[in-house]
Structure formats: C-alpha cells, structure tokens
C-alpha cells in the first residue's frame, strides 16, 4: 500500500485545486447576501482563482524546475491552506477576491508539479496505472464541486467550502513530507520574468475588460483601453518568448499541429463544460428557489458520468486514438450545451438541465483523461513540463474568459427579454437577475407589481441561461471539429515508418 501513497498525495492536491474552481458556484447567492456583493464581484470570486492559475502556470513550472518539485508542491499546499482560511474568514468581497487570487497561486504551484512527482514515483505499468487513477480524479473533481459546495453551504455556511480545505491540506502536507521524492536536477536555468509579467498583464487586462463590460456596458472607454493593453501585452509576450534563450513557452511547439490541437482542446473543453455553471446555479437557486444542496445535486449526473468515463478509458490512451477520443469528447460536450439551451425556457424546471449535463459529463470524461497523455506524446520529453503548463494555462484561461464572456451573453439576453416585458432600466435589472438579486428587487415593489416582474424575471433568467449554454455548446462543437482536423494521424509519416519496417535487415 505504501507504493501508492505518492499517488494519493498528488491526487489530494489535484482534487482540492480543481474542485475549488467550481465549488463556489452554488455558494454565490449566499455570498452575495452575506457580503452584499455586486455582479462583478461574484464574477471575480470565480475568475480571480482561475486567472491566477492561467497567468502563472507556465512561469511556475520553471520555478519548480529550479526549486525542486517536492519543495514547490509543499509550498503550494501551505499557501493554499492559509489562503483558504482567509477566504472563509473574509469580511467583505475585496478580501475574499484577494484571498481567492492567492489561493489560485497556491493551486498553480501544486498543479505545475503533478506529472514530475508522478514520474519520479512510478515507472512502467505502475506509472500507467497512476496516470489513469489521476485522470479519473481530475475528470470528476471540477464537476463534483457544486455538489460538495451545496452540501457545505446548506448544512453549515458558504465559508465552509473554504474551511474544509484545511484538514485535507494538513494530511497532504504530512504525506508529502513523508513519501514524495524529487528527481535529480542536472542543470540550472533562469525564470522568464519578462515573459511571466507580459502574459500576466495580458490575461488580467482581458479578464478585467470583459467583467467591466458586464457592469458598465461595451460603450465604456476604459473597457476598450483595457482590451488594447491586453493585446499589446500579448504581442510583447510573443516577442519576448521568441527572443529568449530559455522561454517559458517555446513557440516552436506551436508549429506542431498535434500540440496546437491539444491546446485548442484544453481551452474549448473548460469553456464549453464549466463556464456556464455559475449562471445555471444562480438560476436554480435565485429564480427556481432550490436550496444549495438541491442545486448542487442537479449537477450530479455530470459529475458521476465524468468520473466513470475518465476512469474507464485508460486502455484506449495510445496511438492514433487520442485525437479521435478528445475530438469526440468535445463534440459530445458541445452537444450537451445545445441540448440544455433547447430544453431551458421560462417555464422549465431543474430537470431541463439533466439531459445536457449527462452529455457534458460524458464528453468531459472522454477528453480529460486523454489530454495529458496527448500533450506528453506531442512534445519531446525535455519539454514535458512546459507542455503540462501550457495545457493547464489554456484550461484556466479559457475558463476565466468564459465566465466573463458569458456574463455579457447573460446580461444581453436577459435585458432583451426584460425590455420586451416593459421593464424600465432593463440592463441594470438584467445584471441584478444575473447576480441573484431579483428577490431584493421585487421586495421594493408594491404587491400588484410583483407578479408582473416575477414573470419577467423568470423569462429573462431562462433566456440568459439559454444564451450561456448555447454559446458554450457552439464553442464545444467548433473545438471538436478543430481538434479532429489538427490531431488527425499523419498518414505520410505512418507510411514511411511502415515501409522502413518492411526493409530487410
């Protein structure tokens, strides 16, 4: 049993860092009420965590290579635990958002060491088994977050979705100190500070611009200035990486269409599968009146399907199958979003989400377990850490931008329906609906006006959720098609290999 303790230790960290991406979704209405948070603040509670992971993942991998993967993993666990405590004690939205960013930094330092730690602990069949089990944990963690979040929020408080990390972190730290080992470091390098800084500025400016557009509209001048800053910083990042002797992302990797396909898959999957969950959870609780536990349970089909499928496809993770499995998983995920958009309407209940969630869970399970092995197969072994960081960055950045983008989709769709119902100041009302504040709005109205607004709110929120699911579905379908094209087998190379094999020795 001691042989598998390193796997358990790494899986504990992976479980915590991935579950905290989505565990906050069901707690957002309670956070809003307790902290008097705005729509933008709620988005930042989710996005601050993912943004930190997206912006720092590539650079953190370089730091881990220099400092040692075991030491970096331990530091990440400690930082994650402390910031989780601050999140749980947060007296206002600002403290909560800052603590979530720090929590994301801790999660980043854990995530960038995962494969190096597994590679140092296992080889041969044991390594294949370890990756399969890790893939199952990764596949189910993000999806199961709303369920655990709902239980903790209803039975205790939203603060316990963060406090629960403390005992798990303590166990993981103790196990790390006991069973983890580091591979020998044969060379010294340097951290690409300029690359980290320019990429962080680009990601942060783009995210801030999209969230600001949700609150102030797309006519706001600062929103467009922020988008210009994001574009300029991205260009600077590409120039820095091109000129650097030790870049945190070797741009030569982007000439490999299989690796580009992996990055497209990673980004499209997290956007299509998880970005809309924030808005479905607000709809379930604030409009349909479900408790946090009930709302979390609605996502159970997604979670169970993702976990079972992720753990059951290990025997297919080889050869030319990877591209077809990942592309197929994305197509199924996209279809799930479209199914959800078709079934949700102003008179629909929670059951309208279940068929789509089942399909999304199937797609997530197919794609997640295969992404890591596909990334490793697409690059030389010397670039394995860089490839891991790039895949994780694509996932978290697309999730971050997806939350912000779908916020605009929700507001525009809900606002259009509210205008059709004759609601004055439809845009502000749509943002209130999106943040779950419709109940407070109706409480300010005379009784005879509440029924009309209640009808408008139900119709507008359903339209908003429809829009987020539809956009997510389209992203999944387009991503699936691109992946199938980019990761198709190279028949010419395969033919050369077969001909060489037939030449007599």
N, C-alpha and C positions, 0 to 999 in steps of 0.2 A: 504493500500500500504506500510505503514512503516514496516509491518511484513516481507516483502520480501527484505528490504534494506540490511540486513546482507548477504543474498544470492547474491545480486547484488555486494556487496563489495568484497566478496570472488571470485565471477566469474570474476570481473575485474582483480584481481591479477592472477588468473589461465589463463585467456585469454592472458595477457601480457607475462607471463613466458613461456607458451607453444608456442605462436606464434613466440617468439624470438628464438626458436630452429631452425625454418626453414625459417624465413623471410629473412635471409641474403643470401639464396641460389641464388636468382635472381640477387642480387647486387654484387656477387663475380666478374664478369668481370669488372664492373666499379671500384670496389675497387682495383683490380689488376692494372688497368690502372692509377688510381689516385695516388696510393701509391707505385707502382712498386713492387708488392708483388709476391713472389715465389709460386710454387705449394704447398709446405709445409706450408707456411704462410696462404694460403687460407684455408687449412685443419684445421689449428689451430684456425682460426677465428670462424669456426663452432664448432670444438671439444673443445676449451677452455671453452666455456659456458657449454656444456653438461658434460664435465669432472668434472667441479666444482660441478655440481648438483649430479653426480654419486658418487663422492668421499665423499661428506659431508652430504648427505641426512640423513643417519642413525644417525650420531652424532648430526646433527642439531635438530632432533626430541627430543633427550634427553635434549638438551639445552632449547628447547621451553617448555618442561615439567617443567623445573626448573624456567625459567624466566617468564613464562606466555605466552599463545598462542597469545593473542591480542597484547601484547607488542612486541613479536617476529615478528608478521606479520607487524606491523607498522615499525619496524626497517628494515625489508626486503624491504618494499616498498620504504623507503627513500634511502637505499643503491642501489636499482635497478634504481631509478631515477637519482642519482648522476652519477653512472657508465654509464648509457645510454647517459648522456650529454657528458662525456669524450669520449665515443665511437664515437659520432657524430663529435667531435672536433679533433679526432686523426690525428696527422700529419704524422704518419708512421705506418707500420704494427705492430711493437713492442708495441706501446702504445695501439693500437686497440686490440691486443690479450690480454694484461694485463687487460684492461678495460672489455673485454668480460668475463674473468675469474671472476673478481669482480662482474660483472653483474650476473653471474651464482651463486655466493654466495648469493646475494640478492634474486634470484629466489628460491634458496634452502630454505631459511628461510621463504619464503611465502608458498612454497609447503608443507612443513612439518607440517603446522598448519591447513591446509584446513579442514580436517574432524573433528578435535577437535572444530573448530569455528562453523561449521555447526551443530554439535551435541549439542553445548551449546545454539544455537539459535532456534533449531526446535526439535520437537518430534512427534511421531505418523505419521499420514498421511502427515503432513507438512514436516516432515523430509524426507519421501519417495519422495515427490514432489521435494524438494530441491536437493536431490541426482540425480534425473532424469534430472533436468534442468542443474545441474553442469556437469553431464555426457555428455549432448549434447554439452555444451560449450567446454569441454575437447576434445571431439571427433572431433570437427571441427576446433579447434584452430591451431594445428600443420599443418593441411592440407591447411588451408587458408592463411598461412604465405606467400608463394610465390606470391599469388595474390596481397595482400596488399603491399608486397615488390616491386613488379613490378610497381604498380601504383605510389608509392612514388619515386622510382628510376627514372622512366621516366619523371614524371611531375615536380620533384624537384631535388633531388640528393640522392645518396645512404645514405648520412648522415641523411636524414630524416626518415629512418627506425628506427633510434635510438631516434631522437628528438621527434617523435610522442609519445614516452612513457611518456614524461614529463607531459603533461596535464592530461593524463589518471591516472598517478601516483598521481597527485595532488588531483584529485577527489576521488580516492580510499583512500588516507590518510585522507582526511576530513571525508569521510563516516565511516572509521574505528574508528576514534576518537569519532564519534557521536553514532554509533549503535552497535558496537561489544562489547561483554562481554566475560569474562573468566570464565571457570568452576573453582570451588574452588580446590586449591591444598592441598591434605591431607597428603602428605609425601614429604620429601626431599630426594634427591638422589645425585648422582655424575655423572659427564661426563666421559665417557670412552675414555680418551685421548689417551691411548696406542692403543686401537682399531681403533680410528679415524686416527691416524698417520700411522699405518701399512697399513690400507686399502687405504688411500690416496696415499702412496708411490707405492703400487702395481698397482693401476689404472693408475696413472700418468706415471710410468715407462713402462707399457704395451702400452699405447697410444703413448708415445714418440717413442718407439721402432718401432711400425708399421708405423708411419709417417716418421721416419728416413729411414726405409727400402724403402719407396716410392722414396725418394730423392737420396739415396746412394746405393741402392741395398741390397739384402739379404746376400751378402758376407761380408758386413761391420761388423767388430768385435764388435764395440760399440752397434750395434743393438742387438746382441746376449747377450752381457753383461747386457743390459737393460732388456731383457726378463728373464734372470736369477734373476736379482734383483726383478722383478715383481713377479716371482714365490716364491722367498724366503720371500718377504713381505706378500704374501698371506698366506703362511704357518704360519708365525708369527701371522697374524691376527686371524687365526683359533685357534691357541694355546692360544692367549690372551683371546679370547671370551670364550673358553672352561673353562679357569681358573677364569674368572671374576665373582664376585658376582652380578654385575649389568652390564651385557654386553649390547652393543648397538644392537647386534643381538643374540638372544637366539638360539643356534644351535639345541636345542631340537625341534624347529619348523620345522627343515629340515627333521625330521623323519615322518612328516605328508605329505603323498603323494599329498594330495589336495593342500596344501600350496606350495609344490615344483612345482606342476603343474601351479599354479598362477604365480610364479616367472619365469618359463620357458615361459609362455605365454607373460608376460610383456616384457621379453627380446627379444623373437623372433618377436613379433609384431613390435616393434620400429625398429629393424634391417630390417625386411622384407619390411615395409611400407615406411620408411623415409630415410634410409641411402643412397639410390641411387639417391635421388632427387637432390643432389648437382651436380652430374655428368650429369643428364638429362638436368638441367638448363644450364650448361656450353655448352653442345652440341646444345641446342636450340638457344642460343644467339651467341656463338662464331663461330659455324660451319654453322648452318642454317640461321643465320642472323636475327633472331627475336629480336624485342625490348624487354625490361624488362617487359612491360605490356603484350605483346603478349605471352611471355614465361610463365609469371605467370598465364595467362588465360588458358593455356593448362592444368594446374593442377586444374582448376575449377571443372571438373566432380568429381575428388577425394574428394575435399572439400565439395561440396554440398551433395554427397552421404553419406559421413561420418557423416555430421551434421544431416541429415534427419533420418538416420538409428539409430544413437545414441539416438536421442530424441524420437524415436518411439517404443523402445523395453522394456520400463520400466515394463510393465505388465508381462514380461517373467523372470524378475530377481528374481527368487525364486526357492527353492527346487533343484532338480537334473538337472534342465535345464541349470544351469550356465556352467558346463563343456562342454556340447554339443554346446552351443552358442559360447563360446570362442574358442573351438577347430575348430568348423565350420568356424568361422571368420578368423582364421589363415590359414585354408586350402584355403579359397577364396582369401585371401591376397597373399598367395604363388602362386596360380593360376594366379593372376593378374601380378605378376612379370614374370612368364613364358610366358604369352601371350605377354607382352611387348618385351621380348627377342626374340620371334619368329617373331614379326612384324617389329622390327627395323633392317634396313640394310643400306648399303652405299648410296642407292638412296631414302631412306624413308624420309618423311617429318614429321612435328609435329603430324599429325593425327595418326601416328602409335602408339603413346603413349596413346591415349584416351581410347581404349577398356581396356587395362591393368589398367589404372588409375581408371576407373569405378569399376572394380572388387576389386582393392585395397581399394577404398573408402567404398565399401560395407563391406569388411572384417574388416576394421578399425572401422566402426560404430558398427558392431556386437560385437567385442571384447572389445573395450574401455569402453563402458558404463557398461559392465558386470564385468570387472576386479576388480574394487574397492569393489563391494558388495561380490564378491567371496573371496577376501582377508579377508574381515571382518568376513565372515562366517566360514573361515577355521581356525581361531585362537580364543582363549579366549578373552573376552573383555578387559582384563588387557593388552593384547599385541596388541591392535588395532593400536596404534601409531607406534609401532615397525614394524607391518605388512605393514602399509602405507609407511613407509620409505624404507622398503625392496623392495616393488613393484616399487616405484619411482626410486630407485637405479638401479634395474635391467633394467628398461626402458632406463635411461640416459646412463648407462654404455654400454649397447649393442649398442645404437645409436652412442656413441663415438667410440667404437671399430669397429663398422660397417663402419663408414666414413673412418677410417684409413685402414681397411682391403680392402674395395672396391677400395681405391686408388691404392693399389697394383694390384688388379684384372684389373682395367682400364689400368694401365701402361703396364702390361704384355700382355694383349690382343691387345692394340693399337700398342705396339712395335713389336709384331709378324707380324701384317699386314704391318707395315711400312717396315720391313725387306723384306717381300715378294714383295714390290713395289720398292725395291732397294734403299731405303733412308739410307744414311750414318748416323751413330750415332743415330740409331732408338730409343734407350732408352731415351736419352735426348729429342729427338723430341716428343716422346710419353708423357713425363712429360709436355712439353710445350703445347701440344694439350690438356692435361687434365686440365691445368690451364687457358686455353682460349687464349694462346699466339700464335696460329697458324698464325694469321694475321701479327704479327710482324715478324715471320719467313719468310713469303712469301714476305714481303716488302724488305727484304735484298737480294732477288734473282733477277737475270735478268728475263725479261718478258717471255722468251721462257721456263724457268724452272718452272715458277709459276703454269702453268696448270697441269703439272705432279704432283707437290707437293700438289696442291689443291685436285686432285683426291685421292691421298694417304691419305691426312688428313681426307677427308670425310669418306673414307673406314675405317680408323683406329679408328676415334672417334666413329663411329657407332658400330664397334666391341667392343670398350671399354664399351659403354653404354649397349650393349647386355650382356657383361660379368657381369656387376654390377647388371642388372635386373635378370639374370639367377641365380646368387648366392643368391640374395635376395629372389627369388621365392623358391629356394630349402630350404632355412632357414625357410620360412613360412610354407612350406609343412611338413617338418620334425617336426617343432614346433607344428603344428596342430595335427599330429599323437601322439606325446608325451603327449600333453595335454589331448586328448581323453582317452589315457591309464591311465594317472595319476589321472585324475579327474572323472573317471567313478564312478558311485554310488556304495557304499559298501553294497552289497546285504545281506551279513550276518548280519550286524548291522540293516539293514532295517527289516529283518525277525524277529530279536529279539524284535524290537520295536512293530511290528505288533502283535506278539504273546502276549506281555505284555498288549497290548491294549484289547486283547480278554479275558484276565483273569477276572473273576467276582470280583467285589469289595467286 
